[in-house]
């Protein structure tokens, strides 16, 4: 089944055209069985435990660990007449993310987060975040466990805080499908992050090394994924940044003689970003492109072939806040599913209005109208769509 905008919404916009092999490589394979012992994980666990004990011993009289329930839910009402969708009106709990967060010591916090609902990756429930973060100082935080790839400004922004109900197609089309068994942008490993100031110019970074095996899976071939993002603020309220990704995609390739082999092919992505943020206005623009390397192996009369794919695109959005409780965002997005082939683009104009409710900043109502136009080789032919979302913080 196709996947991109808000996961199952890609049923409206088509699937990256990379043959059956690409269909399988992006997370549609069944989960691999068995467990693999990892000396690295054991070592990090021992170091983590020692760090928590030492920091707790130096702490004031506070009872650790602290535990706080946390979560949010998103309820959708959607009207979409695209072929392959429900061709009409839907009303459902799109997702509910429920978990715990807190502190293990003054210098270590944690989160456990699950997802339920219509859009969850693995029905009926998926384990998303499961990590411990060690806060050595503002310039160095080390997070160990499972979390999502911090790639691009939009991809780094937590889901409840994005300007619209869904991220732009170009972000979902590249960011969500990273890794061998991707389609949800989550992986397990170690993440380094921090904020600094050099000559009065604030800047920050976030970099991770992950197993590359995808959501809720153990390492399975020794190849790692590398993801990084850096930003700086040359002028107050203006930020510039760049992101990069290197990893592998697990691909099942069928030969001309109908024999199948599995290969891990290199996968790359890069992005650049601009943002300007004031109290009553914000603007964001990003350019993103990826490269999925092809594969060719000729064995006599038998040929294994997988085409190279180059997705790319950009978007620009502006949000106006005439009053503190109301924002009017607009966005233009262009997504070219495969630049190697012609006429694979999708243009989307999104008009929105967000009403912020009292209480928890997570509480809001969003109404989005998507005006979409696809080129002839994009895949499906997405039609215009109306999305209404109620988002509520659960605690």
Secondary structure in CASP SS format (residue, H / E / C, confidence):
PFRMAT SS
TARGET T0000
AUTHOR 0000-0000-0000
METHOD secondary structure of the structure
MODEL  1
X C 1.00
X C 1.00
X C 1.00
X E 1.00
X C 1.00
X C 1.00
X E 1.00
X H 1.00
X H 1.00
X H 1.00
X H 1.00
X C 1.00
X C 1.00
X C 1.00
X C 1.00
X C 1.00
X C 1.00
X C 1.00
X H 1.00
X H 1.00
X H 1.00
X H 1.00
X H 1.00
X H 1.00
X H 1.00
X C 1.00
X C 1.00
X C 1.00
X C 1.00
X C 1.00
X C 1.00
X C 1.00
X C 1.00
X C 1.00
X C 1.00
X C 1.00
X C 1.00
X C 1.00
X H 1.00
X H 1.00
X H 1.00
X H 1.00
X H 1.00
X H 1.00
X H 1.00
X H 1.00
X H 1.00
X H 1.00
X H 1.00
X H 1.00
X H 1.00
X H 1.00
X H 1.00
X H 1.00
X H 1.00
X H 1.00
X H 1.00
X C 1.00
X C 1.00
X C 1.00
X C 1.00
X C 1.00
X C 1.00
X C 1.00
X C 1.00
X C 1.00
X C 1.00
X E 1.00
X E 1.00
X E 1.00
X E 1.00
X E 1.00
X E 1.00
X E 1.00
X E 1.00
X E 1.00
X E 1.00
X E 1.00
X E 1.00
X E 1.00
X C 1.00
X C 1.00
X C 1.00
X C 1.00
X C 1.00
X C 1.00
X C 1.00
X E 1.00
X E 1.00
X E 1.00
X E 1.00
X E 1.00
X E 1.00
X E 1.00
X E 1.00
X E 1.00
X E 1.00
X E 1.00
X E 1.00
X E 1.00
X E 1.00
X E 1.00
X E 1.00
X E 1.00
X E 1.00
X C 1.00
X C 1.00
X E 1.00
X E 1.00
X E 1.00
X E 1.00
X E 1.00
X E 1.00
X E 1.00
X E 1.00
X E 1.00
X C 1.00
X C 1.00
X C 1.00
X C 1.00
X C 1.00
X C 1.00
X C 1.00
X C 1.00
X E 1.00
X E 1.00
X E 1.00
X E 1.00
X E 1.00
X E 1.00
X E 1.00
X E 1.00
X E 1.00
X E 1.00
X E 1.00
X E 1.00
X E 1.00
X C 1.00
X C 1.00
X E 1.00
X E 1.00
X E 1.00
X E 1.00
X E 1.00
X E 1.00
X E 1.00
X E 1.00
X E 1.00
X C 1.00
X C 1.00
X C 1.00
X C 1.00
X H 1.00
X H 1.00
X H 1.00
X H 1.00
X C 1.00
X C 1.00
X H 1.00
X H 1.00
X H 1.00
X C 1.00
X C 1.00
X C 1.00
X C 1.00
X C 1.00
X C 1.00
X C 1.00
X H 1.00
X H 1.00
X H 1.00
X H 1.00
X H 1.00
X H 1.00
X H 1.00
X C 1.00
X C 1.00
X C 1.00
X C 1.00
X C 1.00
X C 1.00
X C 1.00
X C 1.00
X C 1.00
X C 1.00
X E 1.00
X E 1.00
X E 1.00
X E 1.00
X E 1.00
X E 1.00
X E 1.00
X E 1.00
X E 1.00
X E 1.00
X E 1.00
X E 1.00
X E 1.00
X C 1.00
X C 1.00
X E 1.00
X E 1.00
X E 1.00
X E 1.00
X E 1.00
X E 1.00
X E 1.00
X E 1.00
X E 1.00
X E 1.00
X C 1.00
X C 1.00
X C 1.00
X C 1.00
X C 1.00
X C 1.00
X C 1.00
X C 1.00
X C 1.00
X C 1.00
X C 1.00
X C 1.00
X C 1.00
X C 1.00
X E 1.00
X E 1.00
X E 1.00
X E 1.00
X E 1.00
X E 1.00
X E 1.00
X E 1.00
X E 1.00
X E 1.00
X E 1.00
X C 1.00
X C 1.00
X E 1.00
X E 1.00
X E 1.00
X E 1.00
X E 1.00
X E 1.00
X E 1.00
X E 1.00
X E 1.00
X E 1.00
X E 1.00
X E 1.00
X E 1.00
X E 1.00
X E 1.00
X E 1.00
X E 1.00
X C 1.00
X C 1.00
X C 1.00
X C 1.00
X C 1.00
X E 1.00
X E 1.00
X E 1.00
X E 1.00
X E 1.00
X E 1.00
X E 1.00
X E 1.00
X E 1.00
X E 1.00
X E 1.00
X E 1.00
X E 1.00
X E 1.00
X E 1.00
X E 1.00
X E 1.00
X E 1.00
X C 1.00
X C 1.00
X C 1.00
X E 1.00
X E 1.00
X E 1.00
X E 1.00
X E 1.00
X E 1.00
X E 1.00
X E 1.00
X E 1.00
X E 1.00
X E 1.00
X E 1.00
X C 1.00
X C 1.00
X E 1.00
X E 1.00
X E 1.00
X E 1.00
X E 1.00
X C 1.00
X C 1.00
X E 1.00
X E 1.00
X E 1.00
X E 1.00
X E 1.00
X C 1.00
X C 1.00
X E 1.00
X C 1.00
X C 1.00
X E 1.00
X E 1.00
X E 1.00
X E 1.00
X E 1.00
X E 1.00
X E 1.00
X E 1.00
X E 1.00
X E 1.00
X E 1.00
X E 1.00
X C 1.00
X C 1.00
X E 1.00
X E 1.00
X E 1.00
X E 1.00
X E 1.00
X E 1.00
X E 1.00
X E 1.00
X E 1.00
X E 1.00
X E 1.00
X C 1.00
X C 1.00
X C 1.00
X C 1.00
X C 1.00
X C 1.00
X C 1.00
X C 1.00
X E 1.00
X E 1.00
X E 1.00
X E 1.00
X E 1.00
X E 1.00
X E 1.00
X E 1.00
X E 1.00
X E 1.00
X E 1.00
X E 1.00
X C 1.00
X C 1.00
X C 1.00
X C 1.00
X C 1.00
X C 1.00
X C 1.00
X E 1.00
X E 1.00
X E 1.00
X E 1.00
X E 1.00
X E 1.00
X E 1.00
X E 1.00
X E 1.00
X E 1.00
X E 1.00
X C 1.00
X C 1.00
X C 1.00
X C 1.00
X C 1.00
X C 1.00
X C 1.00
X C 1.00
X C 1.00
X C 1.00
X E 1.00
X E 1.00
X E 1.00
X E 1.00
X E 1.00
X E 1.00
X E 1.00
X E 1.00
X E 1.00
X C 1.00
X C 1.00
END
